[in-house]
Amino acid sequence: MFSYVDQSIRQSLINNHQLVDLDKLGREIRNAGTPFISLLGPVTIPRVIDGEEVKLEWYPFVRRVELTRVLEAAKDVQVGQDDVFRTLLQTNMSVNSVFALPGFRDSSEPLVRIHSCCLTGDIFGSMRCDCGPQLETAFSMMKQQGGGAVVYMSGHEGRGIGLWAKAVTYLLQDAGQDTFEANVSLGLPEDSRDFSDAATVLRYLLNDRPIRLLSNNPQKREQLEQNGQTISEAVSLVSGVNDHNIRYLRSKRYKGHKLPQDL
């Protein structure tokens, strides 16, 4: 966000091809056209996978309509206008990410995990879901198979309802509802996630080459294909099953997720 207070930094990123604008089909916009997504990177992110350091390539991306709001707010920031500056700092953007193993952009049919943000599972290790173990297993499988990428969707907490509402649904689940019923009880959709942005960015990074999708969710595959990303194979990912999340997993299986009957 700070880079857009000083427009020279933005221009430097563009000149170095570290900031690109994409249309809905994942094509880079150089002159004419309406930007749909802005993408940064790659940024080097060292990470340990299976005991070995791997230098991931990080590509943050954001809907252009959200970035435009920040750009407009930045125009009003001048020296001494503390209230305007605080407003800019509090302007939220839903920034998603691609974390790719080296060589991803040249890969043929790489393994790709589209992973919905789960603060409780991914960061704090909650056993109420399988999200954290799935994320770790995905990176491990990609390393073992020689490459791949995780597309991390930051606005997907609680299948799109947000962290606060997710906490309320946990209380409803403790009272007997399943994970889908709890969403509906709040007047919210069972699943409001949108994977079209992931398809757009993957099409750009892979130049429309197919992927192997690491997922048990047929709706995820359907949305990606509807938005132009070819999928050669869906690869199952079952990890982190325990007594605390078994009812949650059985509910997902009932809703069509490809999970084994012997959960």
C-alpha positions as CSV (number, residue, x, y, z in Angstrom):
1,M,0.0,0.0,0.0
2,F,2.8,2.4,0.9
3,S,4.3,2.1,-2.6
4,Y,1.3,4.0,-4.0
5,V,1.8,7.1,-1.9
6,D,5.0,7.5,-4.0
7,Q,4.0,6.9,-7.6
8,S,7.7,6.6,-8.6
9,I,7.8,3.3,-6.7
10,R,4.8,2.0,-8.6
11,Q,6.4,3.0,-11.9
12,S,9.6,1.3,-11.0
13,L,7.8,-1.9,-10.3
14,I,6.0,-1.7,-13.7
15,N,9.3,-1.0,-15.5
16,N,10.9,-4.0,-13.8
17,H,7.9,-6.1,-14.8
18,Q,7.3,-6.8,-11.1
19,L,3.8,-5.4,-11.2
20,V,1.5,-6.4,-14.1
21,D,-2.2,-5.9,-14.8
22,L,-4.2,-8.8,-16.2
23,D,-7.6,-9.0,-17.9
24,K,-10.3,-11.5,-16.9
25,L,-8.7,-14.1,-19.2
26,G,-5.3,-13.9,-17.6
27,R,-3.7,-11.8,-20.4
28,E,-1.3,-9.1,-19.6
29,I,-2.5,-5.6,-20.3
30,R,0.2,-3.3,-21.5
31,N,-1.6,-0.3,-23.0
32,A,-5.3,-0.5,-23.8
33,G,-7.8,-2.6,-21.9
34,T,-9.6,-2.8,-18.6
35,P,-7.5,-4.3,-15.8
36,F,-9.1,-7.0,-13.8
37,I,-6.3,-8.2,-11.5
38,S,-3.0,-6.6,-10.5
39,L,-0.2,-9.1,-9.7
40,L,3.2,-8.5,-7.9
41,G,6.3,-10.6,-7.9
42,P,7.9,-12.9,-7.8
43,V,9.1,-12.2,-4.2
44,T,11.5,-14.8,-2.8
45,I,10.1,-16.6,0.3
46,P,12.5,-19.2,1.9
47,R,10.5,-22.0,3.6
48,V,11.4,-25.4,5.0
49,I,9.6,-28.3,3.4
50,D,10.3,-31.8,4.7
51,G,13.4,-30.7,6.4
52,E,14.9,-28.9,3.4
53,E,15.0,-25.2,2.6
54,V,13.0,-24.3,-0.5
55,K,12.9,-20.8,-2.0
56,L,9.3,-20.3,-2.9
57,E,8.2,-17.7,-5.5
58,W,5.4,-15.5,-4.0
59,Y,3.0,-13.7,-6.3
60,P,0.5,-11.5,-4.3
61,F,-2.6,-10.5,-6.4
62,V,-5.6,-8.3,-5.9
63,R,-8.7,-7.3,-7.7
64,R,-8.1,-4.1,-9.6
65,V,-11.3,-2.5,-8.2
66,E,-10.0,-2.8,-4.7
67,L,-6.5,-1.5,-5.6
68,T,-8.1,1.5,-7.3
69,R,-9.8,2.5,-4.0
70,V,-6.3,2.5,-2.3
71,L,-4.8,4.5,-5.2
72,E,-7.6,7.1,-5.0
73,A,-7.1,7.4,-1.2
74,A,-3.4,7.8,-1.6
75,K,-3.9,10.9,-3.7
76,D,-5.3,12.7,-0.6
77,V,-2.4,11.9,1.6
78,Q,-0.2,15.0,2.2
79,V,2.3,15.9,4.8
80,G,0.5,16.7,8.1
81,Q,-2.8,15.2,7.2
82,D,-2.7,12.5,9.9
83,D,-6.4,11.7,9.7
84,V,-6.3,11.0,5.9
85,F,-3.2,8.9,6.3
86,R,-4.8,6.8,9.1
87,T,-7.8,6.2,6.8
88,L,-5.5,5.0,4.0
89,L,-3.8,2.6,6.4
90,Q,-7.2,1.1,7.4
91,T,-8.3,0.7,3.8
92,N,-8.6,-3.1,3.3
93,M,-7.7,-5.1,0.2
94,S,-8.3,-8.8,-0.1
95,V,-4.8,-9.8,-1.2
96,N,-4.5,-13.4,-2.4
97,S,-1.3,-15.2,-3.1
98,V,0.4,-17.8,-5.2
99,F,3.3,-19.6,-3.4
100,A,5.1,-21.5,-6.2
101,L,8.0,-23.9,-6.0
102,P,11.0,-23.1,-8.2
103,G,10.3,-23.7,-11.9
104,F,6.5,-23.5,-11.6
105,R,6.0,-21.2,-14.5
106,D,7.7,-23.6,-16.9
107,S,6.0,-26.7,-15.5
108,S,3.9,-29.1,-17.5
109,E,0.7,-30.1,-15.6
110,P,2.0,-28.9,-12.2
111,L,0.3,-29.9,-9.0
112,V,-1.8,-27.0,-7.7
113,R,-3.7,-26.5,-4.4
114,I,-6.3,-23.8,-4.2
115,H,-6.4,-23.2,-0.5
116,S,-9.0,-21.2,1.4
117,C,-7.7,-19.1,4.2
118,C,-8.3,-20.7,7.7
119,L,-6.7,-18.6,10.5
120,T,-7.7,-21.1,13.2
121,G,-6.3,-24.2,11.3
122,D,-3.5,-22.8,9.2
123,I,-1.9,-20.6,11.9
124,F,-3.1,-21.8,15.3
125,G,-3.3,-25.5,14.5
126,S,-7.0,-26.0,15.4
127,M,-8.1,-29.6,15.0
128,R,-11.7,-28.7,14.3
129,C,-10.9,-28.8,10.6
130,D,-8.3,-30.4,8.3
131,C,-7.1,-27.1,6.8
132,G,-3.6,-26.9,8.4
133,P,-2.6,-30.5,7.7
134,Q,-3.9,-30.1,4.1
135,L,-1.7,-27.1,3.6
136,E,1.4,-28.8,4.9
137,T,0.7,-32.0,3.0
138,A,0.2,-30.0,-0.2
139,F,3.7,-28.5,0.0
140,S,5.2,-31.8,0.9
141,M,3.5,-33.6,-2.1
142,M,4.6,-30.8,-4.5
143,K,8.2,-31.1,-3.3
144,Q,8.2,-34.8,-3.7
145,Q,6.8,-34.5,-7.2
146,G,9.2,-31.9,-8.3
147,G,7.1,-28.7,-8.2
148,G,3.7,-27.1,-8.0
149,A,2.0,-24.1,-6.3
150,V,-0.4,-23.2,-3.5
151,V,-2.9,-20.5,-4.4
152,Y,-3.9,-19.0,-1.0
153,M,-7.3,-17.3,-1.1
154,S,-7.3,-14.8,1.9
155,G,-11.0,-13.8,1.7
156,H,-12.3,-17.4,2.0
157,E,-12.5,-17.7,5.8
158,G,-15.4,-20.0,6.8
159,R,-16.2,-20.7,3.2
160,G,-16.5,-17.0,2.6
161,I,-18.3,-15.7,5.7
162,G,-15.4,-14.2,7.5
163,L,-13.7,-14.9,10.8
164,W,-16.3,-13.3,13.2
165,A,-19.2,-15.2,11.6
166,K,-17.1,-18.4,11.6
167,A,-16.6,-18.1,15.3
168,V,-20.4,-17.9,15.8
169,T,-20.9,-20.9,13.6
170,Y,-18.5,-22.9,15.8
171,L,-20.7,-22.1,18.8
172,L,-23.8,-23.3,16.7
173,Q,-21.9,-26.5,15.8
174,D,-21.1,-27.1,19.5
175,A,-24.9,-26.9,20.0
176,G,-25.5,-29.6,17.4
177,Q,-25.6,-28.1,14.0
178,D,-23.2,-29.2,11.2
179,T,-20.9,-26.8,9.5
180,F,-23.3,-26.0,6.6
181,E,-26.4,-25.7,8.7
182,A,-24.6,-23.2,11.0
183,N,-23.9,-20.9,8.0
184,V,-27.5,-21.0,6.9
185,S,-28.7,-20.3,10.5
186,L,-26.9,-16.9,10.2
187,G,-28.7,-16.2,7.0
188,L,-25.5,-16.8,5.0
189,P,-24.7,-19.1,2.1
190,E,-23.4,-22.6,2.8
191,D,-20.4,-21.7,0.5
192,S,-19.9,-18.3,-1.0
193,R,-16.3,-18.7,-2.2
194,D,-15.3,-17.5,-5.7
195,F,-12.3,-19.1,-7.4
196,S,-12.4,-17.1,-10.6
197,D,-9.4,-14.9,-9.6
198,A,-7.3,-18.0,-9.0
199,A,-8.1,-19.2,-12.5
200,T,-7.2,-15.8,-14.0
201,V,-3.8,-15.7,-12.3
202,L,-3.0,-19.4,-13.1
203,R,-3.8,-18.9,-16.7
204,Y,-1.3,-16.0,-16.8
205,L,1.5,-17.8,-14.9
206,L,1.2,-21.0,-16.8
207,N,0.3,-19.5,-20.2
208,D,-2.9,-21.6,-20.3
209,R,-1.2,-24.9,-19.6
210,P,-3.3,-27.5,-17.7
211,I,-2.8,-28.3,-14.0
212,R,-3.4,-31.3,-11.7
213,L,-5.8,-30.0,-9.0
214,L,-5.1,-31.1,-5.5
215,S,-8.6,-31.1,-4.0
216,N,-11.5,-33.2,-2.9
217,N,-14.1,-30.5,-3.9
218,P,-15.8,-30.9,-7.3
219,Q,-17.1,-27.4,-7.1
220,K,-13.6,-26.0,-7.0
221,R,-12.7,-27.9,-10.2
222,E,-16.0,-26.7,-11.8
223,Q,-15.4,-23.1,-11.1
224,L,-11.8,-23.2,-12.3
225,E,-12.8,-24.8,-15.6
226,Q,-15.7,-22.4,-16.1
227,N,-13.1,-19.6,-15.9
228,G,-10.8,-21.1,-18.5
229,Q,-8.3,-23.1,-16.4
230,T,-7.8,-26.5,-17.9
231,I,-7.5,-29.4,-15.3
232,S,-6.0,-32.7,-16.5
233,E,-6.6,-34.5,-13.2
234,A,-8.1,-34.1,-9.7
235,V,-5.8,-35.5,-7.0
236,S,-7.2,-36.4,-3.7
237,L,-5.9,-34.8,-0.5
238,V,-6.9,-36.4,2.8
239,S,-4.9,-35.4,5.8
240,G,-5.3,-34.5,9.5
241,V,-8.4,-36.7,10.2
242,N,-9.1,-36.7,14.0
243,D,-11.9,-37.1,16.5
244,H,-12.5,-33.3,16.6
245,N,-13.1,-32.9,12.8
246,I,-14.7,-36.2,11.8
247,R,-18.2,-34.8,11.9
248,Y,-17.1,-31.8,9.8
249,L,-15.4,-34.1,7.2
250,R,-18.5,-36.4,7.0
251,S,-20.6,-33.3,6.4
252,K,-18.4,-32.3,3.5
253,R,-18.6,-35.8,2.1
254,Y,-22.4,-35.6,2.3
255,K,-22.2,-32.3,0.3
256,G,-20.3,-34.0,-2.5
257,H,-16.6,-33.8,-1.5
258,K,-14.6,-36.8,-2.7
259,L,-13.7,-38.3,0.6
260,P,-13.4,-42.0,1.5
261,Q,-16.4,-43.8,3.1
262,D,-14.2,-45.2,5.9
263,L,-13.6,-41.8,7.5
